[in-house]
Amino acid sequence: MRKPVFAGNWKMFKTPTEAAGFLHDFAPLVASSNRSEIVICPPFIAVPIAVDAARGSNIAIGAQDVFWLKEGAYTGEVSATMLAAAGCSWVIVGHSERRQYFGETDESVFKKTVAALDAGLTPIVCVGERLEEREAGMTENVLSTQFAGGLAGLTPDQFAKIVMAYEPVWAIGTGRTATPEIAGEAHRFLRDQVRSRFGDQTCQSCRILYGGSVKPDNIKGLMAQPDLDGALVGGASLDPAALAAIVNF
Ligand code: PGA
């Protein structure tokens, strides 16, 4: 059985004070939910206060990005070791906004994933096609290329520790969720990629989250897809009640 994961990606929202307030309100709403793992990914600056506010709860804290080296003259970057020392246990890698606006490539996704694993973090590695790629019938091509460049180079032991997220770019922040069938099809395709590279056992245990306009009213249909193991939630994760409704779907 694969334990579902619900991860909130706050993107560039919430100050440290707002992060603490969110956790204060959110924690009681999910306190009795033990069938899933729950992760909140605030901006770097709010990580320490979020870690404090989540202590003793069933909520883990993650970061939204990481650099692949341990330390050095890399202005503005944060290493996986630093994130782990600050109390993070998860990190999002290769989000489409990082790819689109900040030059993230499959190669950097791979290096960041390895660095995260070396520091004991669980990376949530994102893949997904853009609208024009879907419309051109390129979805499977894009997914297999991102998988090959960002993930296939991991060892089986490393791969067993990661979580994947399928995030069709056209569904992110647009209110245009993939239908459960579209998501299910992409998840199946990704699971097949895992099977051919890492074998059947890893394929069965690998968790693949869906992300893109997940809301309380569409999570149930998505979770009914057999290859879909949870969600990476952007906009709806900013509201404690909405995220709790998703977790407790
Ligand atoms: P959204 O974002 O839920 O606001 O569409 C999802 C994501 O980018 O991870």
Residues whose N, C-alpha, C, O or C-beta is under 5 A from the ligand:
A	BS01	PGA	N9 A171 I172 G173 T174 G211 G212 S213 V214 L232 V233 G234 G235 A236
